[in-house]
Protein backbone atom coordinates (compact mmCIF):
# COMPACT_ATOMS: atom_id res chain seq x y z
CA UNK A 1 0.00 0.00 0.00
CA UNK A 2 1.80 3.07 -1.26
CA UNK A 3 0.84 6.69 -0.81
CA UNK A 4 2.95 9.61 -1.98
CA UNK A 5 1.51 12.90 -0.67
CA UNK A 6 3.56 14.86 -3.20
CA UNK A 7 2.51 12.94 -6.31
CA UNK A 8 -0.91 11.61 -5.30
CA UNK A 9 -2.56 14.84 -4.11
CA UNK A 10 -3.63 17.64 -6.50
CA UNK A 11 -2.94 21.31 -5.84
CA UNK A 12 -5.52 22.84 -3.50
CA UNK A 13 -4.94 26.58 -3.89
CA UNK A 14 -7.97 28.56 -2.73
CA UNK A 15 -9.60 25.63 -0.95
CA UNK A 16 -10.83 26.05 2.62
CA UNK A 17 -10.66 22.91 4.75
CA UNK A 18 -11.59 21.82 8.25
CA UNK A 19 -9.83 18.80 9.73
CA UNK A 20 -11.13 17.63 13.10
CA UNK A 21 -9.01 15.50 15.40
CA UNK A 22 -6.04 17.26 13.88
CA UNK A 23 -3.58 17.56 16.76
CA UNK A 24 -2.24 14.01 16.58
CA UNK A 25 -1.89 10.91 14.44
CA UNK A 26 -3.55 10.74 11.05
CA UNK A 27 -5.58 13.89 11.72
CA UNK A 28 -2.43 15.97 11.99
CA UNK A 29 -0.82 14.20 9.03
CA UNK A 30 -3.91 14.94 6.94
CA UNK A 31 -3.86 18.63 7.86
CA UNK A 32 -0.14 18.92 7.13
CA UNK A 33 -0.46 17.29 3.71
CA UNK A 34 -3.36 19.56 2.71
CA UNK A 35 -1.52 22.70 3.86
CA UNK A 36 1.51 21.71 1.79
CA UNK A 37 -0.77 21.44 -1.24
CA UNK A 38 -1.95 25.02 -0.86
CA UNK A 39 -5.17 24.77 1.15
CA UNK A 40 -6.22 27.00 4.01
CA UNK A 41 -6.64 24.41 6.74
CA UNK A 42 -8.37 24.86 10.06
CA UNK A 43 -7.10 22.48 12.71
CA UNK A 44 -10.30 21.91 14.67
CA UNK A 45 -9.34 20.80 18.15
CA UNK A 46 -10.14 21.33 21.81
CA UNK A 47 -6.66 22.08 23.14
CA UNK A 48 -5.16 25.42 22.16
CA UNK A 49 -1.79 24.30 23.51
CA UNK A 50 -1.71 21.18 21.33
CA UNK A 51 -3.03 23.08 18.32
CA UNK A 52 -0.34 25.76 18.59
CA UNK A 53 2.33 23.06 18.89
CA UNK A 54 0.96 21.51 15.68
CA UNK A 55 0.92 24.86 13.89
CA UNK A 56 4.55 25.38 14.87
CA UNK A 57 5.42 21.91 13.63
CA UNK A 58 3.77 22.63 10.28
CA UNK A 59 5.86 25.79 9.99
CA UNK A 60 9.07 24.14 11.15
CA UNK A 61 8.73 21.17 8.82
CA UNK A 62 8.01 23.44 5.87
CA UNK A 63 5.26 24.30 3.42
CA UNK A 64 5.12 26.65 0.47
CA UNK A 65 1.64 27.96 -0.20
CA UNK A 66 -1.04 26.92 2.24
CA UNK A 67 -1.90 28.27 5.66
CA UNK A 68 -3.03 26.68 8.90
CA UNK A 69 -5.10 28.05 11.76
CA UNK A 70 -6.57 26.70 14.96
CA UNK A 71 -10.34 26.53 15.34
CA UNK A 72 -11.70 25.58 18.74
CA UNK A 73 -13.86 22.45 18.70
CA UNK A 74 -14.91 20.40 21.70
CA UNK A 75 -16.88 17.25 20.85
CA UNK A 76 -17.58 16.33 24.48
CA UNK A 77 -21.04 17.92 24.22
CA UNK A 78 -23.18 18.53 21.11
CA UNK A 79 -23.94 22.07 22.31
CA UNK A 80 -20.21 22.86 22.24
CA UNK A 81 -19.94 21.39 18.74
CA UNK A 82 -22.85 23.56 17.59
CA UNK A 83 -21.26 26.70 19.05
CA UNK A 84 -17.98 25.86 17.31
CA UNK A 85 -19.66 25.48 13.92
CA UNK A 86 -21.57 28.74 14.38
CA UNK A 87 -18.31 30.49 15.19
CA UNK A 88 -16.71 29.11 12.04
CA UNK A 89 -19.54 30.53 9.92
CA UNK A 90 -18.38 33.98 11.03
CA UNK A 91 -14.86 33.32 9.74
CA UNK A 92 -15.30 32.04 6.20
CA UNK A 93 -17.54 32.47 3.19
CA UNK A 94 -16.71 29.06 1.73
CA UNK A 95 -15.88 25.54 2.90
CA UNK A 96 -14.62 23.02 0.36
CA UNK A 97 -13.66 20.03 2.49
CA UNK A 98 -14.85 18.90 5.90
CA UNK A 99 -12.68 16.00 7.01
CA UNK A 100 -13.84 14.63 10.34
CA UNK A 101 -11.84 12.25 12.50
CA UNK A 102 -13.26 11.58 15.95
CA UNK A 103 -11.97 8.45 17.61
CA UNK A 104 -12.68 8.25 21.31
CA UNK A 105 -12.07 4.72 22.59
CA UNK A 106 -13.32 4.20 26.13
CA UNK A 107 -11.82 1.42 28.24
CA UNK A 108 -14.77 1.73 30.59
CA UNK A 109 -18.40 2.54 29.91
CA UNK A 110 -18.93 6.21 30.79
CA UNK A 111 -22.15 8.14 30.54
CA UNK A 112 -22.05 11.66 29.15
CA UNK A 113 -23.89 14.66 30.57
CA UNK A 114 -26.68 14.26 28.00
CA UNK A 115 -27.57 10.71 29.00
CA UNK A 116 -25.67 9.15 26.09
CA UNK A 117 -22.42 7.27 26.58
CA UNK A 118 -19.30 9.32 25.92
CA UNK A 119 -18.07 7.23 22.98
CA UNK A 120 -21.30 7.85 21.05
CA UNK A 121 -21.49 11.50 22.11
CA UNK A 122 -17.98 12.29 20.90
CA UNK A 123 -17.91 10.04 17.85
CA UNK A 124 -21.47 10.49 16.55
CA UNK A 125 -23.77 13.09 18.09
CA UNK A 126 -21.32 16.00 18.23
CA UNK A 127 -19.94 15.43 14.70
CA UNK A 128 -23.54 15.15 13.46
CA UNK A 129 -24.36 18.57 14.93
CA UNK A 130 -21.10 20.16 13.77
CA UNK A 131 -21.67 19.02 10.20
CA UNK A 132 -25.35 19.96 10.20
CA UNK A 133 -24.61 23.57 11.17
CA UNK A 134 -21.89 23.82 8.51
CA UNK A 135 -24.05 22.24 5.81
CA UNK A 136 -25.51 25.50 4.43
CA UNK A 137 -21.97 26.83 3.87
CA UNK A 138 -20.91 23.58 2.21
CA UNK A 139 -23.99 23.71 -0.02
CA UNK A 140 -23.38 27.32 -1.05
CA UNK A 141 -19.75 26.52 -1.85
CA UNK A 142 -20.94 23.62 -4.01
CA UNK A 143 -22.81 26.08 -6.26
CA UNK A 144 -19.65 28.03 -7.10
CA UNK A 145 -17.93 27.51 -10.49
CA UNK A 146 -15.56 24.51 -10.57
CA UNK A 147 -16.45 23.55 -7.02
CA UNK A 148 -15.63 20.14 -5.60
CA UNK A 149 -17.11 19.95 -2.11
CA UNK A 150 -16.61 16.87 0.02
CA UNK A 151 -17.59 15.62 3.46
CA UNK A 152 -15.21 12.92 4.68
CA UNK A 153 -15.90 10.89 7.80
CA UNK A 154 -13.30 8.54 9.25
CA UNK A 155 -14.83 5.32 10.52
CA UNK A 156 -13.15 1.99 11.22
CA UNK A 157 -13.30 -1.61 10.07
CA UNK A 158 -14.19 -2.23 13.71
CA UNK A 159 -17.80 -1.46 12.77
CA UNK A 160 -18.17 -5.14 11.87
CA UNK A 161 -17.85 -6.07 15.56
CA UNK A 162 -21.50 -5.09 16.10
CA UNK A 163 -24.79 -5.63 14.30
CA UNK A 164 -27.58 -3.68 16.02
CA UNK A 165 -31.04 -4.15 14.59
CA UNK A 166 -32.46 -0.75 15.49
CA UNK A 167 -31.79 2.84 16.50
CA UNK A 168 -35.17 3.79 17.93
CA UNK A 169 -34.42 5.02 21.44
CA UNK A 170 -31.63 6.47 23.57
CA UNK A 171 -31.02 2.98 24.95
CA UNK A 172 -29.96 1.80 21.50
CA UNK A 173 -27.02 4.23 21.68
CA UNK A 174 -26.09 3.13 25.20
CA UNK A 175 -25.31 -0.51 24.57
CA UNK A 176 -22.44 -1.34 26.90
CA UNK A 177 -21.79 -4.93 25.77
CA UNK A 178 -20.87 -5.45 29.40
CA UNK A 179 -19.56 -8.92 30.10
CA UNK A 180 -18.81 -9.57 26.44
CA UNK A 181 -15.34 -10.11 25.06
CA UNK A 182 -13.72 -6.86 23.94
CA UNK A 183 -16.64 -4.73 25.18
CA UNK A 184 -14.74 -1.44 24.80
CA UNK A 185 -14.00 -2.13 21.14
CA UNK A 186 -17.62 -3.09 20.53
CA UNK A 187 -18.74 0.25 21.94
CA UNK A 188 -16.20 1.91 19.66
CA UNK A 189 -17.44 -0.22 16.76
CA UNK A 190 -21.00 0.92 17.45
CA UNK A 191 -19.94 4.56 17.16
CA UNK A 192 -18.04 3.83 13.95
CA UNK A 193 -21.06 2.03 12.49
CA UNK A 194 -23.02 5.20 13.21
CA UNK A 195 -20.43 7.16 11.20
CA UNK A 196 -21.04 4.88 8.22
CA UNK A 197 -24.83 4.88 8.38
CA UNK A 198 -24.99 8.64 8.98
CA UNK A 199 -22.68 9.39 6.05
CA UNK A 200 -24.67 7.22 3.69
CA UNK A 201 -27.97 8.79 4.75
CA UNK A 202 -26.47 12.29 4.45
CA UNK A 203 -25.39 11.45 0.91
CA UNK A 204 -28.86 10.16 0.05
CA UNK A 205 -30.49 13.34 1.28
CA UNK A 206 -28.02 15.61 -0.52
CA UNK A 207 -28.40 13.67 -3.76
CA UNK A 208 -32.21 13.86 -3.50
CA UNK A 209 -31.83 17.64 -3.24
CA UNK A 210 -29.72 17.66 -6.40
CA UNK A 211 -26.55 18.71 -4.57
CA UNK A 212 -23.21 17.71 -6.08
CA UNK A 213 -21.53 17.36 -2.65
CA UNK A 214 -19.70 14.05 -2.31
CA UNK A 215 -19.81 12.25 1.05
CA UNK A 216 -17.30 9.48 1.72
CA UNK A 217 -16.69 7.34 4.79
CA UNK A 218 -13.53 5.31 5.29
CA UNK A 219 -11.33 3.00 7.31
CA UNK A 220 -7.79 4.46 7.45
CA UNK A 221 -6.07 1.17 8.19
CA UNK A 222 -4.20 0.08 11.30
CA UNK A 223 -1.96 3.02 12.13
CA UNK A 224 0.87 3.39 14.65
CA UNK A 225 -0.32 6.50 16.48
CA UNK A 226 -0.15 8.00 19.95
CA UNK A 227 -3.26 6.00 20.89
CA UNK A 228 -1.54 2.74 19.98
CA UNK A 229 1.56 3.70 21.95
CA UNK A 230 -0.60 4.51 24.97
CA UNK A 231 -2.42 1.18 24.73
CA UNK A 232 0.81 -0.80 24.39
CA UNK A 233 2.21 0.94 27.48
CA UNK A 234 -0.74 -0.58 29.33
CA UNK A 235 0.34 -4.11 28.39
CA UNK A 236 2.03 -6.33 31.01
CA UNK A 237 5.68 -5.31 31.40
CA UNK A 238 6.93 -8.58 29.94
CA UNK A 239 5.10 -7.94 26.64
CA UNK A 240 5.95 -4.28 26.05
CA UNK A 241 9.50 -4.74 24.68
CA UNK A 242 8.12 -7.09 22.03
CA UNK A 243 4.75 -5.44 21.36
CA UNK A 244 6.04 -1.93 20.66
CA UNK A 245 8.50 -2.79 17.86
CA UNK A 246 6.04 -5.32 16.45
CA UNK A 247 3.27 -2.71 16.17
CA UNK A 248 5.69 -0.20 14.67
CA UNK A 249 6.78 -2.75 12.06
CA UNK A 250 3.37 -4.01 10.91
CA UNK A 251 1.26 -0.84 11.17
CA UNK A 252 1.09 2.12 8.84
CA UNK A 253 2.88 5.27 9.95
CA UNK A 254 0.67 8.38 10.37
CA UNK A 255 1.44 9.78 6.91
CA UNK A 256 0.54 6.47 5.28
CA UNK A 257 -2.48 6.23 7.57
CA UNK A 258 -3.66 9.62 6.33
CA UNK A 259 -3.52 8.35 2.76
CA UNK A 260 -7.07 7.09 2.40
CA UNK A 261 -8.47 10.17 4.17
CA UNK A 262 -6.53 12.50 1.88
CA UNK A 263 -7.41 10.49 -1.24
CA UNK A 264 -11.09 10.63 -0.29
CA UNK A 265 -10.88 14.39 0.18
CA UNK A 266 -8.93 15.25 -2.95
CA UNK A 267 -8.79 12.59 -5.65
CA UNK A 268 -9.90 13.97 -9.04
CA UNK A 269 -11.46 10.57 -9.75
CA UNK A 270 -14.33 11.37 -7.40
CA UNK A 271 -15.28 14.47 -9.36
CA UNK A 272 -14.94 12.58 -12.65
CA UNK A 273 -17.06 9.67 -11.40
CA UNK A 274 -19.28 11.13 -8.67
CA UNK A 275 -21.87 8.35 -8.70
CA UNK A 276 -19.11 5.84 -7.99
CA UNK A 277 -17.85 7.76 -4.96
CA UNK A 278 -21.02 9.26 -3.48
CA UNK A 279 -21.68 7.45 -0.22
CA UNK A 280 -18.74 5.11 -0.81
CA UNK A 281 -16.80 3.28 1.87
CA UNK A 282 -13.02 3.29 1.31
CA UNK A 283 -10.16 1.28 2.74
CA UNK A 284 -6.39 1.71 2.14
CA UNK A 285 -5.26 3.04 -0.14
CA UNK A 286 -8.45 4.66 -1.37
CA UNK A 287 -10.07 1.42 -2.51
CA UNK A 288 -13.87 1.29 -2.63
CA UNK A 289 -15.02 -1.68 -0.54
CA UNK A 290 -18.45 -3.27 -0.10
CA UNK A 291 -19.95 -2.84 3.35
CA UNK A 292 -21.44 -5.56 5.53
CA UNK A 293 -25.18 -6.12 5.50
CA UNK A 294 -25.58 -3.93 8.59
CA UNK A 295 -23.26 -1.21 7.30
CA UNK A 296 -25.19 -1.01 4.04
CA UNK A 297 -28.67 -1.09 5.62
CA UNK A 298 -30.44 1.98 4.19
CA UNK A 299 -33.49 1.61 6.44
CA UNK A 300 -31.28 1.44 9.54
CA UNK A 301 -29.41 4.53 8.32
CA UNK A 302 -32.67 6.48 7.99
CA UNK A 303 -33.79 5.33 11.43
CA UNK A 304 -30.44 6.39 12.93
CA UNK A 305 -30.80 9.85 11.38
CA UNK A 306 -34.40 10.32 12.56
CA UNK A 307 -33.68 9.21 16.12
CA UNK A 308 -30.48 11.26 16.31
CA UNK A 309 -32.41 14.37 15.31
CA UNK A 310 -35.16 13.58 17.83
CA UNK A 311 -32.69 13.14 20.68
CA UNK A 312 -30.90 16.35 19.73
CA UNK A 313 -34.24 18.14 19.75
CA UNK A 314 -34.78 16.89 23.32
CA UNK A 315 -31.45 18.59 24.11
CA UNK A 316 -32.79 21.84 22.55
CA UNK A 317 -30.24 21.50 19.74
Buried (B, 14 or more C-beta within 10 A) or exposed (E): EEBEBEEBBEEBEEBBBBBBBBBBBBBBBBBBBBBBBBBBBBBBBBBEEBBEEBBEEBEEEEBEEBEBEBBBBBBBBBBBBBBBBEEBEEEBEBBBBBBBBBBBBBEEBEEBEBEBBBBBBBBBBBBBBBBBBBBEBBBBBBEEEEBBBBBBBBBBBBBBBBBBEEBEEBEBBBBBBEEEEEBBBBBBBBBBBBBBBBBBBBBBBBBEEEBBBBBBBBBBBBBBBEBBEEBBEEEEEEEEEEBBEEBEEEBBEBBBBBBBBBBBBBBEEBBEEBEEBBBBBBBBBBEEEEBBEBBBBEEBBBBBBEBBEEBBEEBEB
